[in-house]
Amino acid sequence: MVDVHGAPDHPDDPRWTVAQRVADAVRRRFPADVLAVAVHGPLAHGDDDGGGTGEVGLLVATYRPGTGPPPATRRVDGVLVDLTVAAADEYLRQARTLTPLWPLTADRYVATRPLHDPTGWLCTLRDEHLGRLARARPAEFSAAARQAWYRGSAAHARAARLAEWYETDQALLMLGEARLAAATVTGLLSRTYFRDPGDAVRRTGLAGADMTEVGVVLTRQATELAARGRPVDGTVDDLLDG
């Protein structure tokens, strides 16, 4: 966990060492561009016992679009660093947008740890996102869940067909996509967000679910979506009317 100054409670963890080095380098090379630098993902929660081997997710918020370092993913001293760079206003706009991937993206807005945040922008980011959720109508979550369901249903159907053709490896990949999509549907219907895809399938009981079990979950979700006012199957007019 990080204190208010961004220092880790476990200074020997190489991930924190690398994260701080990247933050310092960003501030040194782009002093006029950088508004905030933060850690997100499992490391930011403070209860991740990755043994120093997990990924480091870093966010660099800039004052203006197209400034600061380029987004990049690279290993640094054996630690995988995923560097996200975004203009502060654009990132706030994303935080106020409810999409079918919300259960997998919300954690980035709510659970961050500052490495550099002199203006308190990260608190604004969290408050903007939570405020948007407070204003969201149930129909918005249902609409997003319906879109996620379509993705999951298509992946499940593709996985079943590939299995019939004995394309086992491809079938397993598509089944994984179906599991994750079904997990996001559950998250949207219950307004629950997850730390990452692995957390999503684990907490929804879909980790390791076979073809039949995923199909049962998708069928149950289709019934719930219909009960919320709009079935997943419709007419051509329904398609064209949005």
C-alpha positions in Angstrom: 0.0 0.0 0.0 1.1 3.6 -0.6 1.0 6.5 1.9 -0.2 10.0 0.9 3.2 10.8 -0.5 3.2 7.8 -2.8 5.9 5.8 -0.9 5.3 2.0 -0.7 4.9 0.1 2.5 7.2 -2.6 1.0 10.1 -0.7 -0.4 12.0 -3.9 -1.2 9.3 -4.9 -3.8 11.0 -4.3 -7.2 7.7 -3.3 -8.8 7.5 -0.2 -6.6 11.1 0.6 -7.3 10.5 0.4 -11.0 7.3 2.3 -10.8 8.9 5.2 -8.9 11.9 5.2 -11.3 9.5 5.5 -14.3 7.5 8.3 -12.5 10.7 10.2 -11.7 11.9 9.9 -15.3 8.6 11.0 -16.7 8.5 14.1 -14.5 12.2 14.9 -15.4 11.8 14.5 -19.1 8.3 16.1 -19.5 8.1 18.6 -16.6 5.6 21.0 -18.3 3.3 18.2 -19.6 2.6 15.9 -16.7 -0.3 16.6 -14.3 -0.2 13.3 -12.4 1.4 9.8 -12.3 -0.3 6.9 -10.6 -0.2 3.2 -10.1 -3.4 1.2 -10.9 -4.2 -2.5 -11.0 -3.4 -5.2 -8.4 -0.4 -3.3 -7.0 -2.5 -0.3 -6.2 -4.8 -2.2 -3.9 -2.0 -2.9 -1.5 -3.0 -6.5 -0.8 -1.3 -8.0 -3.9 1.3 -10.6 -2.9 2.9 -10.9 -6.3 6.3 -11.6 -4.9 7.7 -8.7 -7.0 6.8 -10.5 -10.3 3.5 -9.0 -11.3 2.7 -6.3 -13.8 3.0 -2.6 -13.0 0.2 -0.5 -14.4 1.1 3.1 -14.6 -1.1 6.1 -15.6 0.4 9.4 -16.8 -2.2 12.2 -17.0 -1.1 15.1 -19.1 -2.4 18.7 -19.4 -2.9 18.5 -23.1 -3.5 15.7 -25.7 -0.4 14.4 -27.5 2.1 15.4 -24.9 4.2 13.5 -22.5 5.7 10.1 -23.2 4.1 7.7 -25.7 2.0 4.8 -24.3 4.2 1.7 -24.1 4.5 -1.8 -22.6 8.0 -3.0 -21.8 9.9 -5.0 -19.3 12.2 -2.9 -17.1 14.7 -4.8 -15.0 12.5 -7.9 -15.3 9.3 -6.1 -14.3 6.6 -5.7 -16.9 5.4 -2.1 -17.1 2.2 -1.1 -18.9 2.3 2.7 -19.4 -1.0 4.4 -20.2 -0.7 8.1 -21.2 -3.9 10.2 -21.6 -4.9 13.8 -21.5 -6.5 14.6 -18.2 -9.8 15.9 -19.7 -10.1 12.9 -22.0 -9.5 10.5 -19.2 -12.2 12.3 -17.1 -14.5 12.0 -20.1 -13.9 8.2 -20.2 -14.5 8.0 -16.4 -17.9 9.5 -17.0 -18.8 7.1 -19.8 -20.6 3.8 -19.1 -19.7 1.1 -21.6 -20.1 -2.7 -21.8 -16.6 -3.0 -20.5 -17.3 -1.0 -17.3 -16.8 -3.9 -14.9 -13.2 -4.3 -16.3 -12.3 -0.6 -16.5 -13.9 1.0 -13.4 -11.1 -0.1 -11.1 -8.7 2.2 -13.0 -10.8 5.2 -12.0 -11.5 4.3 -8.4 -8.4 2.4 -7.2 -5.3 4.4 -8.0 -2.2 5.2 -5.9 -0.4 8.5 -6.5 3.3 8.7 -7.4 2.9 12.4 -8.3 -0.4 14.3 -7.8 0.2 17.8 -6.5 -3.3 19.1 -7.5 -5.3 16.2 -6.2 -6.5 15.3 -9.7 -6.8 11.6 -8.9 -9.4 12.4 -6.3 -11.3 14.3 -9.0 -11.0 11.3 -11.3 -12.5 9.0 -8.6 -15.3 11.4 -7.7 -16.3 12.0 -11.3 -16.6 8.3 -11.9 -18.5 7.6 -8.7 -20.8 10.6 -9.4 -21.6 9.2 -12.9 -22.5 5.8 -11.3 -24.8 7.5 -8.8 -26.6 9.3 -11.7 -26.8 6.2 -14.0 -30.3 4.8 -14.6 -30.9 1.1 -14.4 -31.7 1.0 -18.2 -28.1 2.2 -18.9 -26.6 -0.8 -17.1 -29.1 -3.1 -18.8 -28.2 -1.7 -22.3 -24.5 -2.2 -21.6 -25.1 -5.7 -20.3 -27.1 -6.6 -23.4 -24.2 -5.5 -25.6 -21.8 -7.6 -23.5 -24.2 -10.5 -23.7 -24.2 -10.4 -27.5 -20.4 -10.7 -27.5 -20.5 -13.6 -25.1 -23.3 -15.4 -27.0 -21.4 -15.1 -30.2 -18.1 -16.3 -28.7 -19.9 -19.3 -27.1 -21.6 -20.3 -30.3 -18.2 -20.0 -32.1 -16.6 -22.1 -29.4 -19.2 -24.8 -29.7 -18.8 -25.0 -33.5 -15.0 -25.2 -33.3 -15.3 -28.0 -30.8 -17.5 -29.9 -33.2 -14.8 -29.5 -35.8 -12.2 -30.7 -33.2 -10.4 -27.4 -33.4 -9.8 -27.7 -29.6 -7.2 -24.9 -29.1 -9.4 -22.3 -30.9 -12.5 -23.6 -29.2 -10.8 -23.0 -25.8 -9.8 -19.5 -26.7 -13.4 -18.6 -27.7 -14.7 -20.3 -24.6 -12.4 -18.0 -22.6 -13.9 -15.0 -24.4 -17.4 -16.3 -23.6 -16.6 -16.7 -19.9 -15.2 -13.2 -19.7 -18.2 -11.6 -21.5 -20.7 -13.5 -19.3 -18.7 -12.3 -16.3 -19.0 -8.7 -17.5 -22.8 -9.1 -18.0 -23.0 -10.3 -14.4 -21.0 -7.3 -13.3 -23.2 -4.8 -15.2 -26.5 -6.4 -13.9 -25.2 -6.2 -10.3 -23.2 -3.0 -10.7 -20.1 -4.8 -9.6 -16.6 -4.0 -11.0 -13.5 -6.3 -11.0 -9.8 -5.7 -10.6 -9.0 -7.6 -13.9 -10.3 -10.3 -16.2 -9.1 -13.1 -13.9 -10.8 -11.5 -11.0 -14.0 -11.2 -13.0 -14.3 -14.9 -14.0 -13.2 -16.0 -10.6 -15.7 -13.9 -8.6 -18.6 -14.8 -10.9 -17.9 -18.5 -10.7 -17.0 -18.8 -14.4 -13.4 -19.7 -14.0 -13.0 -23.2 -15.5 -16.7 -23.3 -16.5 -17.2 -25.7 -19.4 -19.2 -25.2 -22.6 -22.5 -26.3 -21.1 -22.1 -24.3 -17.9 -21.3 -21.1 -19.8 -24.4 -21.7 -22.0 -26.6 -22.1 -18.9 -25.3 -18.8 -17.5 -25.9 -17.0 -20.8 -29.4 -18.4 -21.1 -30.2 -17.2 -17.5 -28.8 -13.8 -18.3 -30.9 -13.6 -21.5 -34.0 -14.2 -19.3 -33.0 -11.5 -16.9 -32.4 -9.0 -19.7 -35.8 -9.7 -21.1 -37.3 -9.2 -17.7 -35.6 -5.8 -17.6 -37.7 -4.6 -20.6 -36.0 -5.8 -23.7 -35.3 -9.3 -25.0 -32.0 -10.1 -26.6 -33.7 -11.3 -29.8 -35.7 -8.8 -31.9 -36.8 -7.8 -35.3 -35.1 -5.9 -38.2 -37.0 -2.8 -37.1 -35.6 -3.3 -33.5 -32.1 -3.4 -35.0 -32.5 -0.3 -37.1 -34.1 1.6 -34.3 -31.2 0.9 -32.0 
